[in-house]
Amino acid sequence: MADTPARTVFVTRPEPGLSETCSALERLGWAPHPAPMLRIVPLALGAVSAIDRIIVTSGQSLSALNTLVARDVPLLAVGARTAERARSLGFTSVDHAGGTARSLVAHLGVASTRERLLLATGQNLGLELAAQLRAQGHRVTRRVVYRTETTGPLDQVSRAMIVREEVKAILFYSAATARAFLDAFGPDRAPLARIPALALSAPIGEALRCAPFGEIAIAPHPEQDALLDLLGPRPSLSTDQL
C-alpha cells in the first residue's frame, strides 16, 4: 500500500459533466484526475412536429436541443443536475424526476391529456423508456441526438497511478462508461483489487462486477452529491500541500 492516504479520484465521465465533477471534487478537498472513457458526438435533431414537452434522459442531450428547440417549451429532466444545466442554457420551464428512467415514468404517470412528448436521447438508448411512456398513454416521439465513442486504451500515466495505489476511488456515472473503462484497462485487472469503484446507480454497479474491484459502492440516490458522499470525510492536507 502507499505510505500516504490517496487523495486522487478518477472521473471517467465525458464532457459535459466531467469539468463539473472535477470542480466539485476540488471543493471537497480531493484531487480529481480526468479519465474520460467516452466522447460525445452530437447528432442533428431531425424535424419534429409540434411538441408540448421535452424529456431529457441525460445532460448530453441538451447540446442538440440548445439551438433547435424553443426555450419556453416545458422540459422534464431525469435529475436535478440535468435540470440545472437546462436552466443555464435558457430553458425557462424545467422540472426534474428522481434521477432514473423509472422515476421519469412515475413522475409523468398515466397520461390524462394528449400531450406530445419529445424524448431526446442517445443512440441505442431510451427505447424501453419510450415504450413504457406509450403504455401509459403518452404520445412519444423519440429522437437520437447524440452517440458515444470510446477514447481507447487507458493511458500509461493513469494505469501507473492505479498500480502504485495512488487512487482513492474511481467514479462511474453510466454503465456504458463502466464497460468502456474495463475494456480500456485490458484483461490484466488484478491492480483494480485495491481500488474502490463508486457507481451512481445499481445497474452501473452490475456492469462493474466482472472486475475484481476492492469494493463496489452504489450511491443511495442517483445524484452526484450522494455519489461523492461515498468518498467519506474530506482528506486532510499534509504540511507540504498547504
VEXVEXMI-835281 format. One record per atom (N, C-alpha, C): residue in three letters; atom name; x negated, y, z negated. Coordinates in steps of 0.001 Angstrom, whole numbers, always signed. Atoms other than C-alpha are relative to their C-alpha. Last residue first. Layout:
BEGIN
- aa_at_u_v_w
- ala_CA_X_Y_Z;
...
***
This chain:
BEGIN
- aa_at_u_v_w
- leu_N_-640_-1265_+401;
- leu_CA_+580_+23818_-2286;
- leu_C_-684_+1188_+653;
- gln_N_-1082_-285_-935;
- gln_CA_-380_+20616_-442;
- gln_C_+666_+1336_-297;
- asp_N_+575_-417_-1278;
- asp_CA_-3831_+20329_-2110;
- asp_C_+1080_+266_+1045;
- thr_N_+629_-1320_+72;
- thr_CA_-2201_+20341_-5556;
- thr_C_-505_+469_+1353;
- ser_N_+1277_+23_+687;
- ser_CA_+116_+17432_-4744;
- ser_C_-648_+1380_+75;
- leu_N_+1178_-331_-787;
- leu_CA_+3685_+18128_-3776;
- leu_C_-1255_-96_-847;
- ser_N_+803_-1045_+637;
- ser_CA_+6569_+16354_-5454;
- ser_C_-1251_+206_+835;
- pro_N_+1388_+354_+368;
- pro_CA_+8926_+14456_-3199;
- pro_C_-692_+1172_-674;
- arg_N_+964_-752_-801;
- arg_CA_+12633_+15309_-3363;
- arg_C_-1420_-374_-420;
- pro_N_+416_-1328_+482;
- pro_CA_+14574_+12588_-5098;
- pro_C_-1002_+657_+932;
- gly_N_+274_-144_+1426;
- gly_CA_+16031_+9710_-3061;
- gly_C_-455_+1397_-365;
- leu_N_+1445_-163_+181;
- leu_CA_+15709_+9075_+656;
- leu_C_-375_+134_-1468;
- leu_N_+607_+1319_+201;
- leu_CA_+19256_+7716_+665;
- leu_C_-1511_+75_-192;
- asp_N_-21_+308_+1430;
- asp_CA_+20504_+11287_+178;
- asp_C_-650_-1349_-292;
- leu_N_+1216_-541_+598;
- leu_CA_+19371_+11942_+3745;
- leu_C_-58_-234_-1500;
- leu_N_+1165_+765_-459;
- leu_CA_+22049_+9604_+5072;
- leu_C_-1274_+491_-680;
- ala_N_-48_+1293_+688;
- ala_CA_+24804_+11161_+2957;
- ala_C_-1187_-873_+399;
- asp_N_+355_-225_+1401;
- asp_CA_+23804_+14634_+4151;
- asp_C_-21_-1311_-780;
- gln_N_+1436_-122_+205;
- gln_CA_+23792_+13419_+7752;
- gln_C_-376_+176_-1464;
- glu_N_+393_-1399_-127;
- glu_CA_+27376_+12174_+7766;
- glu_C_-1466_+135_-383;
- pro_N_+764_-213_-1243;
- pro_CA_+28691_+8639_+8334;
- pro_C_-277_+1484_+270;
- his_N_-872_-733_-913;
- his_CA_+29662_+8179_+4650;
- his_C_-811_+307_+1251;
- pro_N_-1366_+277_+449;
- pro_CA_+28125_+5651_+2267;
- pro_C_+1055_+719_+822;
- ala_N_-592_-1179_+610;
- ala_CA_+24898_+5794_+4326;
- ala_C_+1435_-305_-423;
- ile_N_-1076_-600_-791;
- ile_CA_+23601_+2293_+5001;
- ile_C_+556_+1210_-750;
- ala_N_-993_-691_+823;
- ala_CA_+20270_+1024_+3672;
- ala_C_+994_+724_+904;
- ile_N_-896_-687_-918;
- ile_CA_+18164_-1561_+5493;
- ile_C_+1122_+590_-848;
- glu_N_-1357_-255_+488;
- glu_CA_+15203_-2539_+3348;
- glu_C_+782_+622_+1143;
- gly_N_+43_+213_+1430;
- gly_CA_+11664_-3847_+3902;
- gly_C_+1354_+183_-647;
- phe_N_+183_-1211_+797;
- phe_CA_+12506_-4057_+7578;
- phe_C_-23_-352_-1489;
- pro_N_+278_+261_+1421;
- pro_CA_+12041_-7518_+9094;
- pro_C_-234_+1265_-821;
- ala_N_+1380_-399_+316;
- ala_CA_+13774_-6882_+12454;
- ala_C_-221_-111_-1507;
- cys_N_+898_+956_-662;
- cys_CA_+16882_-8703_+13747;
- cys_C_-1462_+343_-241;
- arg_N_+237_+1175_+851;
- arg_CA_+18897_-6820_+11142;
- arg_C_-854_-1070_+662;
- leu_N_+1366_+34_+512;
- leu_CA_+18522_-3467_+12904;
- leu_C_-357_-1314_-685;
- ala_N_+923_+13_-1136;
- ala_CA_+21619_-3614_+15140;
- ala_C_-1453_-115_-449;
- glu_N_-55_+1331_-607;
- glu_CA_+23658_-4575_+12068;
- glu_C_-976_-109_+1173;
- gly_N_+735_+932_+840;
- gly_CA_+22513_-1420_+10305;
- gly_C_-26_-1397_+585;
- ile_N_+1411_-291_-258;
- ile_CA_+23734_+668_+13218;
- ile_C_-876_-936_-824;
- pro_N_+385_+576_-1295;
- pro_CA_+27130_-1032_+12999;
- pro_C_-1461_+259_+367;
- ala_N_+199_+1447_+55;
- ala_CA_+27193_-249_+9237;
- ala_C_-341_-610_+1361;
- ser_N_-1227_+791_+127;
- ser_CA_+26736_+3503_+9640;
- ser_C_-328_-1481_+18;
- leu_N_-1150_-877_+213;
- leu_CA_+24140_+6304_+9455;
- leu_C_+1292_-784_-210;
- ala_N_-956_-23_-1113;
- ala_CA_+21262_+3871_+9029;
- ala_C_+1219_+838_-355;
- leu_N_-1207_-655_+510;
- leu_CA_+18163_+4160_+6837;
- leu_C_+940_+237_+1167;
- ala_N_-785_-572_-1099;
- ala_CA_+15355_+1700_+7627;
- ala_C_+1284_+557_-599;
- pro_N_-1458_-5_+60;
- pro_CA_+12875_+1091_+4794;
- pro_C_+601_+619_+1270;
- ile_N_-624_-1285_-306;
- ile_CA_+9248_+317_+5762;
- ile_C_+1520_-120_-151;
- arg_N_+302_-896_+1119;
- arg_CA_+7061_-2446_+4311;
- arg_C_+667_+1361_+159;
- ala_N_-428_+626_+1247;
- ala_CA_+8412_-5264_+6489;
- ala_C_-255_+884_-1212;
- leu_N_-1260_-608_+427;
- leu_CA_+8097_-2985_+9520;
- leu_C_+473_-558_-1335;
- pro_N_+226_-1223_+786;
- pro_CA_+4415_-3952_+9831;
- pro_C_+1281_+658_-499;
- ala_N_+387_+246_+1390;
- ala_CA_+5506_-7522_+10818;
- ala_C_-245_+1291_-789;
- arg_N_-720_-919_+888;
- arg_CA_+7285_-6332_+13963;
- arg_C_-361_-166_-1473;
- asp_N_+716_+157_+1270;
- asp_CA_+4969_-7836_+16571;
- asp_C_+568_+1008_-1001;
- pro_N_-318_+1253_+702;
- pro_CA_+7514_-8149_+19399;
- pro_C_-695_-180_-1337;
- gly_N_+561_+1227_-558;
- gly_CA_+7447_-4512_+20565;
- gly_C_+246_-1212_-893;
- phe_N_+1013_+479_+945;
- phe_CA_+7906_-1194_+18807;
- phe_C_-661_-1279_+497;
- ala_N_+1212_-816_-125;
- ala_CA_+9642_+313_+21836;
- ala_C_-1104_-496_-921;
- asp_N_+626_+304_-1291;
- asp_CA_+12181_-2521_+21995;
- asp_C_-1326_+745_+141;
- leu_N_+539_+1352_+112;
- leu_CA_+12875_-2138_+18279;
- leu_C_-659_-440_+1302;
- phe_N_+1186_-18_+863;
- phe_CA_+13227_+1631_+18655;
- phe_C_-629_-1387_-73;
- ala_N_+1110_-579_-761;
- ala_CA_+15561_+1299_+21650;
- ala_C_-1283_+29_-832;
- arg_N_+480_+1012_-950;
- arg_CA_+17818_-1064_+19720;
- arg_C_-1191_+519_+796;
- ala_N_+598_+1104_+755;
- ala_CA_+18084_+1394_+16834;
- ala_C_-564_-1058_+937;
- thr_N_+1321_-447_+418;
- thr_CA_+18657_+4316_+19190;
- thr_C_-720_-1102_-772;
- ala_N_+828_-59_-1203;
- ala_CA_+21534_+2480_+20845;
- ala_C_-1423_+434_-342;
- ala_N_+453_+1358_-296;
- ala_CA_+22963_+1574_+17441;
- ala_C_-898_-16_+1231;
- ser_N_-864_+732_-925;
- ser_CA_+23082_+5257_+16556;
- ser_C_-562_-1389_+216;
- tyr_N_-1299_-655_-133;
- tyr_CA_+21746_+7706_+13957;
- tyr_C_+941_-711_+962;
- phe_N_-685_+452_-1210;
- phe_CA_+18684_+5833_+12694;
- phe_C_+1422_+561_+19;
- leu_N_-1419_-344_-89;
- leu_CA_+16242_+7321_+10185;
- leu_C_+565_-439_+1342;
- ile_N_-349_-300_-1389;
- ile_CA_+12894_+5639_+9468;
- ile_C_+1503_+211_+63;
- ala_N_-1166_+691_-559;
- ala_CA_+11575_+5706_+5906;
- ala_C_+150_+399_+1459;
- lys_N_-983_+203_+1062;
- lys_CA_+8721_+6879_+3646;
- lys_C_+1183_-814_+508;
- val_N_-1364_-390_-352;
- val_CA_+6052_+6416_+6307;
- val_C_+945_-327_-1144;
- glu_N_-101_-1436_+266;
- glu_CA_+2316_+6380_+5582;
- glu_C_+1412_+529_+230;
- glu_N_-990_-216_+1066;
- glu_CA_+2172_+2604_+5278;
- glu_C_+87_+1463_-410;
- arg_N_+739_-492_+1172;
- arg_CA_-1025_+2365_+7367;
- arg_C_+929_+307_-1176;
- val_N_+937_+1041_+422;
- val_CA_+791_+182_+9939;
- val_C_-735_+409_-1270;
- ile_N_-775_+1096_+584;
- ile_CA_+3658_+2661_+10126;
- ile_C_-930_-1079_-545;
- met_N_-553_-505_+1258;
- met_CA_+1339_+5631_+10644;
- met_C_+809_-1082_-705;
- ala_N_+1062_+30_+1007;
- ala_CA_-600_+3643_+13255;
- ala_C_+509_+492_-1353;
- arg_N_+214_+1391_+417;
- arg_CA_+2582_+2980_+15244;
- arg_C_-1046_-64_-1120;
- ser_N_-1136_+417_+818;
- ser_CA_+3436_+6674_+15320;
- ser_C_-186_-1422_-522;
- val_N_+58_-765_+1252;
- val_CA_-29_+7644_+16521;
- val_C_+1125_-438_-929;
- gln_N_+969_+597_+912;
- gln_CA_-71_+4834_+19092;
- gln_C_-100_+739_-1333;
- asp_N_+1361_-517_-160;
- asp_CA_+3099_+5968_+20830;
- asp_C_-913_-527_-1102;
- leu_N_+339_-893_+1105;
- leu_CA_+6142_+3707_+20721;
- leu_C_-1456_+452_+140;
- pro_N_+660_+583_+1170;
- pro_CA_+6819_+2219_+24132;
- pro_C_-305_+1043_-1069;
- gly_N_+1136_+884_-241;
- gly_CA_+9281_+3937_+26493;
- gly_C_-632_-503_-1283;
- thr_N_+1225_-789_-148;
- thr_CA_+11493_+7015_+26101;
- thr_C_-1235_-870_+189;
- thr_N_+974_+257_+1053;
- thr_CA_+14737_+5165_+26716;
- thr_C_-1283_+769_+293;
- glu_N_+1167_+726_-501;
- glu_CA_+17300_+6813_+28955;
- glu_C_-940_-245_-1173;
- thr_N_+1249_+5_+752;
- thr_CA_+20776_+7940_+27944;
- thr_C_-1069_-794_+738;
- arg_N_+550_+1349_+127;
- arg_CA_+23847_+8963_+29907;
- arg_C_-1316_+100_-750;
- tyr_N_+1448_+154_+164;
- tyr_CA_+26013_+12059_+29726;
- tyr_C_-355_-1485_+19;
- val_N_+681_-1291_-172;
- val_CA_+29451_+13461_+30604;
- val_C_-1494_-72_-309;
- val_N_+1386_+201_+415;
- val_CA_+31459_+10291_+31182;
- val_C_-777_+1274_+291;
- arg_N_+1016_-464_-927;
- arg_CA_+35126_+11291_+31405;
- arg_C_-1385_-221_-607;
- arg_N_+1374_+197_+456;
- arg_CA_+38083_+9557_+29778;
- arg_C_-954_+453_+1085;
- thr_N_+901_+10_-1152;
- thr_CA_+41558_+10963_+30460;
- thr_C_-1415_-107_-539;
- val_N_+1445_-189_+115;
- val_CA_+43909_+9987_+27643;
- val_C_-656_-43_+1376;
- arg_N_+395_-84_-1408;
- arg_CA_+47694_+10347_+27349;
- arg_C_-1476_+386_+37;
- his_N_+658_-1218_-484;
- his_CA_+48367_+9269_+23775;
- his_C_-324_-120_+1486;
- gly_N_-879_-860_-774;
- gly_CA_+50947_+6646_+22890;
- gly_C_-625_+1255_+549;
- gln_N_-783_-823_+924;
- gln_CA_+49184_+4857_+20048;
- gln_C_+844_+1033_+737;
- ala_N_-918_+902_+685;
- ala_CA_+48009_+2141_+22434;
- ala_C_+873_+748_-1007;
- arg_N_-1109_+258_-913;
- arg_CA_+46542_+4917_+24568;
- arg_C_+1037_-924_-644;
- leu_N_-823_-1210_-37;
- leu_CA_+44445_+6008_+21602;
- leu_C_+1199_-184_+926;
- gln_N_-717_-116_+1268;
- gln_CA_+43211_+2472_+21030;
- gln_C_+905_+1227_-19;
- ala_N_-1051_+1011_+28;
- ala_CA_+42317_+2012_+24698;
- ala_C_+831_+100_-1278;
- ala_N_-1045_-411_-937;
- ala_CA_+40391_+5304_+24794;
- ala_C_+1169_-971_-20;
- leu_N_-709_-1128_+595;
- leu_CA_+38485_+4312_+21665;
- leu_C_+1141_+458_+903;
- glu_N_-890_+544_+1023;
- glu_CA_+37606_+941_+23164;
- glu_C_+808_+1109_-659;
- leu_N_-1032_+803_-654;
- leu_CA_+36216_+2563_+26290;
- leu_C_+1008_-547_-1014;
- gly_N_-1338_-568_+87;
- gly_CA_+34395_+5348_+24444;
- gly_C_+1111_-826_+618;
- leu_N_-519_-279_+1341;
- leu_CA_+30892_+4424_+25544;
- leu_C_+1452_+474_+91;
- asn_N_-296_+1272_+675;
- asn_CA_+29489_+2769_+28672;
- asn_C_+499_+180_-1428;
- gln_N_-120_+1145_-900;
- gln_CA_+28070_+6144_+29803;
- gln_C_+135_-1291_-817;
- gly_N_+1181_+445_-720;
- gly_CA_+28620_+8800_+27166;
- gly_C_+274_-1211_+869;
- thr_N_+833_+993_+668;
- thr_CA_+31800_+10556_+26071;
- thr_C_-1194_-378_+874;
- ala_N_+1320_-230_-602;
- ala_CA_+34280_+13333_+26750;
- ala_C_-1008_-871_-729;
- leu_N_+1019_+671_+790;
- leu_CA_+37807_+12131_+25945;
- leu_C_-1329_+128_+724;
- leu_N_+1219_+259_-762;
- leu_CA_+40207_+14662_+27470;
- leu_C_-1017_-602_-951;
- leu_N_+1303_-1_+644;
- leu_CA_+43614_+14402_+25806;
- leu_C_-1108_-256_+1012;
- arg_N_+990_+552_-922;
- arg_CA_+46984_+15358_+27255;
- arg_C_-1387_+168_-599;
- glu_N_+1246_-753_-46;
- glu_CA_+49689_+15858_+24598;
- glu_C_-1017_-720_+881;
- arg_N_+705_+477_-1204;
- arg_CA_+52913_+14039_+25449;
- arg_C_-1289_+792_+198;
- thr_N_-254_-825_-1182;
- thr_CA_+54206_+14572_+21918;
- thr_C_-726_-635_+1178;
- ser_N_-1366_-499_+161;
- ser_CA_+54548_+12484_+18766;
- ser_C_+394_+906_+1153;
- ala_N_-347_-1207_-751;
- ala_CA_+51496_+10340_+19460;
- ala_C_+1463_+376_-231;
- val_N_-891_+340_-1108;
- val_CA_+50738_+7844_+16716;
- val_C_+455_+1282_+675;
- gly_N_-1217_+736_+296;
- gly_CA_+47817_+8910_+14567;
- gly_C_+798_-346_+1254;
- leu_N_-1007_-338_-996;
- leu_CA_+45345_+11586_+15655;
- leu_C_+1325_-714_-259;
- his_N_-256_-1436_+64;
- his_CA_+43227_+11388_+12499;
- his_C_+1124_+409_+969;
- ala_N_-852_-256_+1158;
- ala_CA_+43509_+7605_+12315;
- ala_C_+396_+1466_-87;
- val_N_-1292_+633_-258;
- val_CA_+42170_+7194_+15842;
- val_C_+966_+291_-1139;
- leu_N_-664_-795_-1038;
- leu_CA_+39374_+9693_+15192;
- leu_C_+1390_-555_+288;
- ser_N_-579_-1167_+662;
- ser_CA_+38517_+7920_+11920;
- ser_C_+685_+932_+1005;
- arg_N_-1193_+425_+739;
- arg_CA_+38081_+4655_+13798;
- arg_C_+672_+1195_-676;
- ala_N_-1087_+112_-974;
- ala_CA_+35692_+6373_+16205;
- ala_C_+1294_-407_-682;
- thr_N_-6_+1245_-772;
- thr_CA_+33572_+7346_+13218;
- thr_C_+1130_+30_+1019;
- gly_N_+1333_+400_-428;
- gly_CA_+32513_+10567_+11453;
- gly_C_-68_-1279_+803;
- gly_N_+910_+417_+1066;
- gly_CA_+35544_+11401_+9332;
- gly_C_-1317_-579_+426;
- ala_N_-392_+1217_+703;
- ala_CA_+37556_+13449_+11800;
- ala_C_-1105_-378_-982;
- his_N_+882_+1174_-48;
- his_CA_+36984_+17025_+12944;
- his_C_+582_-1145_-808;
- asp_N_-322_+857_+1133;
- asp_CA_+38881_+20158_+13921;
- asp_C_-952_-1191_+50;
- val_N_+756_+1242_+182;
- val_CA_+37836_+22993_+16213;
- val_C_+445_-704_-1278;
- ser_N_-978_+813_+729;
- ser_CA_+39879_+25859_+17647;
- ser_C_-572_-1406_-149;
- thr_N_-687_-786_+1032;
- thr_CA_+37495_+28626_+18731;
- thr_C_+1008_-784_-818;
- phe_N_-1338_+576_+54;
- phe_CA_+34875_+26837_+20779;
- phe_C_+721_+562_-1224;
- gly_N_-1085_-924_-313;
- gly_CA_+32021_+29314_+21084;
- gly_C_+1389_-599_+29;
- leu_N_-52_-187_-1451;
- leu_CA_+28927_+27131_+21280;
- leu_C_+1193_+846_+435;
- ser_N_+1147_-834_-355;
- ser_CA_+28305_+27541_+17535;
- ser_C_-61_+277_+1496;
- arg_N_-302_-1391_+367;
- arg_CA_+31838_+26263_+16960;
- arg_C_-1146_+925_+392;
- ala_N_-1010_-494_-937;
- ala_CA_+31044_+23087_+18890;
- ala_C_+345_+1457_-297;
- arg_N_+694_-281_-1262;
- arg_CA_+27844_+22581_+16881;
- arg_C_+976_+552_+1040;
- glu_N_+800_-1214_+185;
- glu_CA_+29753_+22896_+13620;
- glu_C_-693_+395_+1299;
- ala_N_-931_-1126_+23;
- ala_CA_+32301_+20343_+14836;
- ala_C_-751_+1322_-166;
- thr_N_-359_-239_-1397;
- thr_CA_+29502_+17945_+15728;
- thr_C_+976_+1162_+103;
- arg_N_+1170_-589_-670;
- arg_CA_+28171_+18318_+12203;
- arg_C_+298_+310_+1461;
- ala_N_+169_-1407_+348;
- ala_CA_+31622_+17790_+10637;
- ala_C_-1167_+652_+734;
- gly_N_+421_-300_+1364;
- gly_CA_+32436_+14552_+12416;
- gly_C_-298_+1469_-192;
- val_N_+48_+1223_+781;
- val_CA_+34055_+12953_+15491;
- val_C_-356_+284_-1457;
- ala_N_+1325_+607_+32;
- ala_CA_+35022_+16296_+16952;
- ala_C_+7_-1209_-927;
- leu_N_+108_+887_+1156;
- leu_CA_+38561_+17367_+17869;
- leu_C_-1341_-718_+83;
- leu_N_+1012_+1050_-97;
- leu_CA_+38633_+20358_+20225;
- leu_C_-17_-783_-1307;
- pro_N_+295_+671_+1274;
- pro_CA_+41539_+22715_+20836;
- pro_C_-939_-1172_+205;
- val_N_-665_+1299_+26;
- val_CA_+41189_+24538_+24196;
- val_C_-335_-675_-1329;
- asp_N_-1172_-53_+876;
- asp_CA_+40160_+28133_+23440;
- asp_C_+805_-1299_+14;
- arg_N_+366_+114_+1409;
- arg_CA_+36621_+27667_+24731;
- arg_C_+1208_+39_-936;
- ala_N_-351_-1237_+710;
- ala_CA_+37784_+26943_+28275;
- ala_C_-229_-175_-1498;
- val_N_-1286_+80_+685;
- val_CA_+35974_+23913_+29660;
- val_C_+251_+1300_-752;
- leu_N_-1046_+462_-902;
- leu_CA_+33206_+23825_+32262;
- leu_C_+1391_-38_-620;
- thr_N_-246_-971_-1067;
- thr_CA_+30278_+25755_+30821;
- thr_C_+1214_-339_+845;
- asn_N_+305_-1379_+363;
- asn_CA_+29863_+24101_+27418;
- asn_C_+383_+1014_+1068;
- leu_N_-1240_-752_+164;
- leu_CA_+31615_+20862_+28214;
- leu_C_-243_+1498_-74;
- ala_N_-761_+62_-1252;
- ala_CA_+28512_+19224_+29638;
- ala_C_+1261_+831_-78;
- ser_N_+733_-724_-1034;
- ser_CA_+26375_+20383_+26701;
- ser_C_+771_+27_+1315;
- leu_N_-332_-1421_-16;
- leu_CA_+29028_+19319_+24195;
- leu_C_-716_+773_+1096;
- ser_N_-1000_-335_-1014;
- ser_CA_+28921_+15622_+24981;
- ser_C_+176_+1498_+185;
- gln_N_+608_+67_-1326;
- gln_CA_+25649_+15002_+23120;
- gln_C_+984_+421_+1095;
- gly_N_+455_-1327_-378;
- gly_CA_+27328_+16212_+19918;
- gly_C_-636_+31_+1375;
- ser_N_+1405_-267_+310;
- ser_CA_+29061_+12874_+19864;
- ser_C_-334_+1432_+396;
- thr_N_+507_+1055_+867;
- thr_CA_+32583_+11430_+20027;
- thr_C_-1447_+200_-416;
- val_N_+1451_+118_-158;
- val_CA_+34222_+14571_+21420;
- val_C_-515_-1015_-1015;
- ile_N_+515_+900_+1027;
- ile_CA_+37991_+14660_+21979;
- ile_C_-1485_-223_+277;
- ile_N_+1238_+704_-338;
- ile_CA_+39291_+17660_+23902;
- ile_C_-394_-868_-1187;
- arg_N_+976_+146_+1071;
- arg_CA_+42917_+18819_+23586;
- arg_C_-1197_-799_+499;
- asp_N_-487_-684_+1197;
- asp_CA_+45747_+20056_+25776;
- asp_C_-976_-81_-1153;
- ile_N_+164_+743_+1249;
- ile_CA_+44337_+19202_+29184;
- ile_C_+477_+854_-1164;
- ala_N_-183_-814_+1204;
- ala_CA_+45262_+20321_+32704;
- ala_C_-89_-871_-1248;
- ser_N_-1242_-761_-8;
- ser_CA_+43915_+18011_+35367;
- ser_C_+109_+770_-1306;
- val_N_-1064_+590_+805;
- val_CA_+40287_+17017_+35405;
- val_C_+1235_+869_+122;
- ala_N_-1236_-777_+109;
- ala_CA_+37519_+17657_+37914;
- ala_C_+1035_-760_-817;
- gly_N_-864_-5_-1169;
- gly_CA_+34351_+15754_+37193;
- gly_C_+1271_+801_-245;
- leu_N_-1366_+381_+341;
- leu_CA_+32022_+16759_+34382;
- leu_C_+875_+107_+1238;
- ala_N_-1026_-989_-323;
- ala_CA_+28500_+16868_+35728;
- ala_C_+1380_-546_-356;
- leu_N_-636_+279_-1278;
- leu_CA_+26188_+14486_+33912;
- leu_C_+1101_+1022_+236;
- pro_N_-1370_-490_-206;
- pro_CA_+23783_+15399_+31123;
- pro_C_+495_-348_+1406;
- val_N_-100_-524_-1359;
- val_CA_+20738_+13120_+30718;
- val_C_+1443_+464_+210;
- ile_N_-1363_-190_-480;
- ile_CA_+19941_+12559_+27042;
- ile_C_-34_+629_+1388;
- arg_N_-188_-1359_-518;
- arg_CA_+16558_+11168_+26073;
- arg_C_+1387_+53_+625;
- leu_N_-840_-193_-1178;
- leu_CA_+16232_+8166_+23818;
- leu_C_-119_+1440_+472;
- met_N_+33_+1233_-772;
- met_CA_+13745_+6863_+21248;
- met_C_+817_+87_+1282;
- pro_N_-1251_+288_-732;
- pro_CA_+12980_+10218_+19697;
- pro_C_-152_-1218_+892;
- ala_N_+296_+1194_-792;
- ala_CA_+10022_+10000_+17300;
- ala_C_+1253_-383_+779;
- pro_N_-900_+244_-1131;
- pro_CA_+9884_+13377_+15547;
- pro_C_-461_-1211_+804;
- his_N_+823_+409_-1139;
- his_CA_+7931_+13022_+12278;
- his_C_+946_-297_+1157;
- pro_N_-610_+723_-1123;
- pro_CA_+9593_+14925_+9455;
- pro_C_-1012_-321_+1084;
- ala_N_+777_-340_-1198;
- ala_CA_+7565_+15785_+6332;
- ala_C_+583_-764_+1178;
- trp_N_+583_+1109_-732;
- trp_CA_+9948_+15802_+3357;
- trp_C_-767_+501_+1221;
- gly_N_+1364_+293_+427;
- gly_CA_+10501_+18689_+947;
- gly_C_-658_-1171_+682;
- leu_N_-34_+910_+1144;
- leu_CA_+14290_+18903_+1179;
- leu_C_-1397_-403_-477;
- arg_N_-613_-727_+1122;
- arg_CA_+14158_+21985_+3404;
- arg_C_+33_-858_-1262;
- glu_N_+980_-958_+512;
- glu_CA_+11709_+20119_+5643;
- glu_C_+559_+768_-1185;
- leu_N_+1000_+737_+775;
- leu_CA_+14158_+17231_+6004;
- leu_C_-1036_+946_-608;
- ala_N_-634_+415_+1252;
- ala_CA_+16961_+19580_+7058;
- ala_C_-985_-752_-891;
- ser_N_-109_-1191_+855;
- ser_CA_+14698_+21204_+9650;
- ser_C_+610_-353_-1350;
- cys_N_+1352_-339_+468;
- cys_CA_+13771_+17799_+11096;
- cys_C_+30_+1207_-928;
- thr_N_+358_+941_+1056;
- thr_CA_+17463_+16848_+11247;
- thr_C_-1389_+296_-556;
- glu_N_-858_-276_+1153;
- glu_CA_+18368_+19980_+13192;
- glu_C_-363_-909_-1171;
- ser_N_+557_-1174_+679;
- ser_CA_+15409_+19521_+15533;
- ser_C_+782_+339_-1262;
- leu_N_+1320_+299_+543;
- leu_CA_+16521_+15989_+16427;
- leu_C_-559_+1176_-802;
- gly_N_-167_+680_+1276;
- gly_CA_+20183_+16890_+16830;
- gly_C_-1330_-287_-666;
- pro_N_-57_-908_+1143;
- pro_CA_+20291_+17954_+20459;
- pro_C_+306_-771_-1275;
- glu_N_-642_-1304_-33;
- glu_CA_+17926_+16328_+21068;
- glu_C_+1281_-95_+828;
- pro_N_+439_-948_-1033;
- pro_CA_+17171_+12663_+20516;
- pro_C_+549_+1391_-265;
- arg_N_-1088_-500_-841;
- arg_CA_+17470_+10596_+17322;
- arg_C_-543_+976_+1048;
- thr_N_-34_+662_-1308;
- thr_CA_+14478_+8619_+16024;
- thr_C_+1076_+553_+932;
- val_N_-1333_-361_-505;
- val_CA_+13506_+10773_+13048;
- val_C_+92_-497_+1434;
- phe_N_-179_+81_-1448;
- phe_CA_+10574_+9235_+11163;
- phe_C_+1446_+349_+353;
- val_N_-1251_+659_-372;
- val_CA_+10164_+10455_+7582;
- val_C_+123_+38_+1520;
- thr_N_-371_-91_-1410;
- thr_CA_+6715_+11313_+6230;
- thr_C_+1258_-816_+277;
- arg_N_-981_-1073_-147;
- arg_CA_+6421_+11898_+2492;
- arg_C_+541_+65_+1425;
- ala_N_-222_-503_-1362;
- ala_CA_+4612_+8671_+1591;
- ala_C_+1075_+1071_+7;
- pro_N_-1349_+237_-516;
- pro_CA_+3596_+8296_-2038;
- pro_C_+175_+624_+1387;
- thr_N_-903_-1092_+335;
- thr_CA_-183_+8330_-2474;
- thr_C_+1367_-264_+602;
- asp_N_+268_-462_+1359;
- asp_CA_-2512_+5306_-2603;
- asp_C_+943_+1102_-445;
- ala_N_+710_-1274_+19;
- ala_CA_-1013_+3623_+489;
- ala_C_-147_+472_-1439;
- met_N_-834_-1198_+0;
- met_CA_+0_+0_+0;
- met_C_-874_+1255_+0;
***
